[in-house]
């Protein structure tokens, strides 16, 4: 009989290559006007060294992973939100917010987990966290990042993602709606919230919003590898893109040609009948070996997320960067040119052409400088400092932080942050120590060191 | 309105069923919340599988670096250079139709195909692997034919041996015994045969229910299907039962593909899949024609043409 959906398999696999090799990337933070920033001296990668870049790309080695349960029950929730804006034609499939829940059979605390930049509510990183949390007795609700296109379309009240406070407000409102619609049999005794990368910052801000609105009574918040300044973190990634790939689309094409040749040669030297997942995993290990290659993978993955954020915001605001506001693209139109043009645009362009114009218009007294300042964790610094229910886990070689930012986190959170020596950005997510510390923090068992 | 009254009851039922189907295809479920139970996550098994691959990979890399110096240089195929890479554009003259089919596939998958496949995924795993092996074993017939046509007799013999061993010791193909004695499957087909003799992939083509493909792959699909029918192994391909069998095969195939339409949330999904699919096929083609003169790079020609 036919071997038909091998075609689909293939596509899934190649997507997972872009998602595996290219994707453990710093799913991080939006926006930057690089020109508005002092040109930071030093390497383009924050605190990262070679090992950190490698860990960032390949993630936690399977043998270092904390024990995970055999099975975790899973349901998806598709929800239409009452404040949803009219959906542009080309986003016909994104009308509803999709989140995933794993429910315990008995009353239990709920852990809400938020993905990093561009991630949906079912990334492999969320799957790891879900396994660990479910095994520890939590109901687990996993949510997409507010920068995920499906979230922007179904849930964002602006269509312009990347603003820490606005995104977190949308997230908070969505969580309130979702929890109200959960079946009665899911009995929730307490609510904690966590997230990785940008999702970590979102989680902390959501808790601080709840502290004012009291709709959910969120108990503890945990940030895993959060950015401190979204803008600074992202400008590091802009810079990484330029240094590892190049400034323009010609550079992207060069990278493509080089990767194509490497993959083709590996494939021709192999005995494989199909370019499948195991081949790609092997290929990733031999294609990605140098700092420049790790950096290119990280920067490209980040850039591809930006393309989606940029396109959505351009369409929603009618900024006209790659779409014509009078004749928005229709279902079935080719979007190839838009994608190609966006590929060579950095965050600085997103900030200056879509993000800043939108927020300057809609937020009283805002300036470019105030928008940058508002996208720092500083906006909840008091809560982080005084409320004992905020926690963080990060690495001393996380490439989205620099030394002053790491110090700021340590000063602000005091004994409620753990900084591991190695792991880069999320390269130790799910390892034994990380999971143990995460569970102790969320359960309120974190032993504050005796002073 | 006038004519509606004249419609008889059975006709109404038919209409209702049809409109339900259409409605679900159009994705217009009306409640504001839909909760759908999925097959469970299996993090422990996933991680064990990842660990296994990592170990094999480390072993393969080690043995490769040991053997590179000695064996490889004599018969090494010419290297592909970055200049040989196909254009980043893809040959897609039927784009409008393809995009339409892609949307249809996405809706059908969401409304029907994926739901059925998810139900199937809840069956005990030995049962599912039995079904999967069974169809893989039947496909060996097509593999044998095509390896012969590709002038690769060793591969053909391997497929024949697999068919023989798995059909007997493997209880009609339910157990892949051959794999355990180091004769792993090496599926091929008419499209690969065409590629071996230099046929280009041709225009990108999205096939209803099947998904991303090319003209050559589509023809290959028909060819594979025809070959299986012509041989008609164990008389499985004639009569009404063959429909059920083909149906189960489709569900099994779908259940083994970890892909969901528009999980990316991105309006660029069509472009992304097209790009990746055609590059993947071109690399596989170049593997089939290792020693053929590489085609001169023509950057102005879109990939696949």
Interface residues (C-beta under 8 A of the other chain):
Chain A: X1 X2 X3 X4 X5 X6 X7 X8 X9 X10 X11 X12 X14 X15 X16 X18 X61 X62 X63 X65 X67 X68 X69 X70 X71 X72 X73 X74 X75 X76 X77 X78 X79 X80 X82 X90 X91 X93 X94 X96 X100 X102 X120 X122 X127 X128 X130 X131 X144 X148 X149 X150 X151 X153 X181 X183 X253 X254 X256 X257 X258 X260 X261 X263 X264 X265 X267 X268 X269 X270 X272 X273 X274 X275 X278 X281 X282 X285 X286 X307 X308 X311 X329 X331 X332 X334 X335 X336 X339
Chain B: X27 X32 X33 X34 X35 X36 X37 X38 X39 X40 X41 X42 X43 X44 X45 X46 X47 X48 X50 X51 X53 X54 X56 X57 X60 X61 X72 X76 X77 X79 X80 X81 X82 X83 X84 X85 X86 X88 X89 X95 X96 X99 X100 X103 X106 X135 X138 X139 X142 X186 X187 X188 X189 X207 X210 X211 X212 X213 X217 X221 X224 X225 X228 X245 X246 X249 X250 X253 X254 X256 X257 X258 X259 X261 X262 X263 X264 X265 X266 X267 X268 X270 X271 X272 X273 X276 X277 X279 X280 X283 X284 X286 X287 X290
